[in-house]
Amino acid sequence: MEGFKPIFFKNSNVLILGSFPSVISRKNNFYYGNKHNKFWKTMEEIFNVQLNSVDDKICFIKNNHLALWDIVESCEIEGSLDVNIKNVKFANLKKVLPPNTNVHKILCNGKKSFDLTKRYLKQEQINIEIVCLPSTSPANTRFNIENWKNELNK
């Protein structure tokens, strides 16, 4: 199963990486498409914006110098849970890192994304700051926005 293409711009300086799109996101054909996922609500609260459409979200990403992708380009998966991800093909992060962008930090949306990203960066011998943030998934009942605020406001 294939994931989404990256959303990035030359002025992107922070890459937000998920693991792999959920069933609902794949059905809606866009990142964090499950209305119970807290990702877009978190962005709205931190940046004091309203994001009502895919176009709004893409403009938001561009205007705030962000990039958005998943560390898993393709995999075998049943359902949406990260524990079900098998036979991973990593996304080629070099597409969204310098010299193609100004990305100097990667924020991982959850532990699975963080662990896979660390493995990829080590394998590709890429040295870039990487931060593990609490997953915005509806399955994460202990989500706390403060870590996200701290990293995005640096």
C-alpha positions as a Markdown table, in Angstrom:
| # | Residue | x | y | z |
|---|---|---|---|---|
| 1 | Met | 0.0 | 0.0 | 0.0 |
| 2 | Glu | 1.3 | 3.5 | -1.0 |
| 3 | Gly | 1.3 | 6.5 | 1.3 |
| 4 | Phe | 1.0 | 10.2 | 0.3 |
| 5 | Lys | 3.4 | 12.4 | -1.6 |
| 6 | Pro | 5.2 | 15.0 | 0.6 |
| 7 | Ile | 4.0 | 18.5 | 1.0 |
| 8 | Phe | 7.0 | 20.9 | 1.1 |
| 9 | Phe | 8.3 | 24.1 | -0.2 |
| 10 | Lys | 11.7 | 25.7 | -0.7 |
| 11 | Asn | 11.1 | 27.8 | 2.5 |
| 12 | Ser | 10.2 | 24.7 | 4.7 |
| 13 | Asn | 12.4 | 24.6 | 7.8 |
| 14 | Val | 10.6 | 22.0 | 10.0 |
| 15 | Leu | 9.5 | 18.6 | 8.7 |
| 16 | Ile | 6.6 | 16.9 | 10.5 |
| 17 | Leu | 6.7 | 13.2 | 9.9 |
| 18 | Gly | 4.0 | 10.7 | 10.7 |
| 19 | Ser | 4.3 | 7.0 | 10.3 |
| 20 | Phe | 1.7 | 6.0 | 7.6 |
| 21 | Pro | -1.8 | 7.3 | 6.7 |
| 22 | Ser | -4.8 | 5.7 | 8.5 |
| 23 | Val | -7.6 | 4.0 | 6.7 |
| 24 | Ile | -9.7 | 7.1 | 7.0 |
| 25 | Ser | -6.9 | 9.4 | 5.8 |
| 26 | Arg | -6.3 | 7.1 | 2.8 |
| 27 | Lys | -10.1 | 7.2 | 2.1 |
| 28 | Asn | -10.1 | 11.0 | 2.3 |
| 29 | Asn | -6.8 | 11.2 | 0.4 |
| 30 | Phe | -5.1 | 13.6 | 2.7 |
| 31 | Tyr | -3.0 | 13.7 | 5.8 |
| 32 | Tyr | -4.7 | 13.3 | 9.1 |
| 33 | Gly | -8.1 | 12.9 | 7.5 |
| 34 | Asn | -9.7 | 11.2 | 10.5 |
| 35 | Lys | -11.8 | 13.9 | 12.2 |
| 36 | His | -10.8 | 12.3 | 15.6 |
| 37 | Asn | -7.1 | 12.8 | 14.9 |
| 38 | Lys | -5.9 | 15.8 | 16.8 |
| 39 | Phe | -3.2 | 17.0 | 14.3 |
| 40 | Trp | -5.2 | 19.7 | 12.5 |
| 41 | Lys | -6.9 | 20.8 | 15.7 |
| 42 | Thr | -3.5 | 21.1 | 17.4 |
| 43 | Met | -2.2 | 23.3 | 14.5 |
| 44 | Glu | -5.3 | 25.5 | 14.7 |
| 45 | Glu | -4.9 | 26.0 | 18.4 |
| 46 | Ile | -1.1 | 26.7 | 18.3 |
| 47 | Phe | -1.2 | 29.0 | 15.3 |
| 48 | Asn | -4.7 | 30.5 | 16.0 |
| 49 | Val | -6.1 | 29.7 | 12.6 |
| 50 | Gln | -9.0 | 27.9 | 11.1 |
| 51 | Leu | -8.2 | 25.2 | 8.6 |
| 52 | Asn | -11.4 | 24.2 | 6.8 |
| 53 | Ser | -10.2 | 22.7 | 3.5 |
| 54 | Val | -7.2 | 20.8 | 2.0 |
| 55 | Asp | -6.2 | 24.1 | 0.3 |
| 56 | Asp | -6.3 | 25.9 | 3.7 |
| 57 | Lys | -4.0 | 23.2 | 5.1 |
| 58 | Ile | -1.5 | 23.3 | 2.2 |
| 59 | Cys | -1.4 | 27.2 | 2.5 |
| 60 | Phe | -0.9 | 26.9 | 6.2 |
| 61 | Ile | 2.0 | 24.5 | 5.7 |
| 62 | Lys | 3.6 | 26.8 | 3.2 |
| 63 | Asn | 3.0 | 30.0 | 5.2 |
| 64 | Asn | 4.5 | 28.5 | 8.4 |
| 65 | His | 7.6 | 27.1 | 6.7 |
| 66 | Leu | 6.6 | 23.5 | 7.4 |
| 67 | Ala | 6.8 | 20.3 | 5.5 |
| 68 | Leu | 4.5 | 17.3 | 6.0 |
| 69 | Trp | 5.2 | 13.6 | 5.1 |
| 70 | Asp | 5.2 | 10.1 | 6.5 |
| 71 | Ile | 8.4 | 8.1 | 7.1 |
| 72 | Val | 6.8 | 5.0 | 5.5 |
| 73 | Glu | 6.4 | 5.4 | 1.7 |
| 74 | Ser | 4.8 | 2.0 | 1.3 |
| 75 | Cys | 4.1 | -1.0 | 3.5 |
| 76 | Glu | 1.7 | -3.8 | 4.2 |
| 77 | Ile | -0.9 | -2.8 | 6.8 |
| 78 | Glu | -4.2 | -4.0 | 8.1 |
| 79 | Gly | -6.3 | -1.3 | 9.6 |
| 80 | Ser | -4.6 | 1.9 | 10.9 |
| 81 | Leu | -2.5 | 0.9 | 13.9 |
| 82 | Asp | 1.2 | 1.4 | 13.7 |
| 83 | Val | 1.8 | -2.0 | 15.2 |
| 84 | Asn | 0.4 | -3.5 | 12.0 |
| 85 | Ile | 2.9 | -1.9 | 9.7 |
| 86 | Lys | 5.0 | -4.5 | 8.0 |
| 87 | Asn | 7.5 | -4.7 | 5.1 |
| 88 | Val | 8.4 | -1.0 | 5.3 |
| 89 | Lys | 9.8 | 1.0 | 2.4 |
| 90 | Phe | 11.1 | 4.2 | 3.7 |
| 91 | Ala | 10.3 | 7.5 | 2.1 |
| 92 | Asn | 13.3 | 9.2 | 0.6 |
| 93 | Leu | 13.7 | 12.1 | 3.0 |
| 94 | Lys | 16.5 | 13.6 | 1.0 |
| 95 | Lys | 13.7 | 15.0 | -1.3 |
| 96 | Val | 12.6 | 17.3 | 1.6 |
| 97 | Leu | 15.9 | 18.0 | 3.2 |
| 98 | Pro | 18.6 | 20.6 | 2.2 |
| 99 | Pro | 19.5 | 21.6 | -0.5 |
| 100 | Asn | 15.8 | 21.2 | -1.6 |
| 101 | Thr | 14.5 | 23.0 | 1.5 |
| 102 | Asn | 15.8 | 24.7 | 4.6 |
| 103 | Val | 14.6 | 21.9 | 6.9 |
| 104 | His | 16.8 | 21.8 | 10.0 |
| 105 | Lys | 14.6 | 19.8 | 12.3 |
| 106 | Ile | 12.2 | 16.8 | 12.1 |
| 107 | Leu | 9.2 | 16.5 | 14.4 |
| 108 | Cys | 7.9 | 13.0 | 14.6 |
| 109 | Asn | 4.2 | 12.5 | 15.3 |
| 110 | Gly | 4.5 | 9.5 | 17.6 |
| 111 | Lys | 6.9 | 6.8 | 18.7 |
| 112 | Lys | 6.7 | 4.6 | 15.7 |
| 113 | Ser | 7.5 | 7.5 | 13.4 |
| 114 | Phe | 10.4 | 8.5 | 15.7 |
| 115 | Asp | 11.8 | 5.0 | 15.8 |
| 116 | Leu | 11.6 | 4.5 | 12.0 |
| 117 | Thr | 13.0 | 7.9 | 11.3 |
| 118 | Lys | 16.0 | 7.3 | 13.6 |
| 119 | Arg | 16.6 | 4.0 | 11.8 |
| 120 | Tyr | 16.4 | 5.7 | 8.4 |
| 121 | Leu | 18.7 | 8.6 | 9.3 |
| 122 | Lys | 21.3 | 6.2 | 10.7 |
| 123 | Gln | 21.1 | 4.1 | 7.6 |
| 124 | Glu | 21.4 | 7.1 | 5.2 |
| 125 | Gln | 24.0 | 8.8 | 7.5 |
| 126 | Ile | 22.0 | 12.0 | 7.8 |
| 127 | Asn | 22.6 | 14.1 | 10.8 |
| 128 | Ile | 19.6 | 16.3 | 11.6 |
| 129 | Glu | 17.8 | 17.1 | 14.8 |
| 130 | Ile | 14.9 | 14.8 | 15.5 |
| 131 | Val | 12.2 | 15.2 | 18.2 |
| 132 | Cys | 9.6 | 12.7 | 19.2 |
| 133 | Leu | 6.2 | 14.3 | 20.0 |
| 134 | Pro | 3.1 | 12.6 | 21.4 |
| 135 | Ser | 1.0 | 11.0 | 18.7 |
| 136 | Thr | -2.1 | 12.9 | 17.6 |
| 137 | Ser | -3.8 | 9.6 | 16.8 |
| 138 | Pro | -7.2 | 9.1 | 18.4 |
| 139 | Ala | -5.7 | 5.9 | 19.8 |
| 140 | Asn | -3.4 | 8.1 | 22.0 |
| 141 | Thr | -5.7 | 8.9 | 24.9 |
| 142 | Arg | -3.0 | 10.7 | 26.8 |
| 143 | Phe | -2.2 | 13.3 | 24.2 |
| 144 | Asn | -0.9 | 16.6 | 25.5 |
| 145 | Ile | -0.6 | 19.6 | 23.2 |
| 146 | Glu | 2.2 | 21.3 | 25.3 |
| 147 | Asn | 5.0 | 19.4 | 23.7 |
| 148 | Trp | 3.8 | 20.4 | 20.3 |
| 149 | Lys | 3.5 | 24.0 | 21.3 |
| 150 | Asn | 7.0 | 24.1 | 22.7 |
| 151 | Glu | 8.6 | 22.6 | 19.6 |
| 152 | Leu | 6.6 | 24.7 | 17.1 |
| 153 | Asn | 7.2 | 27.9 | 18.9 |
| 154 | Lys | 11.0 | 27.6 | 19.1 |
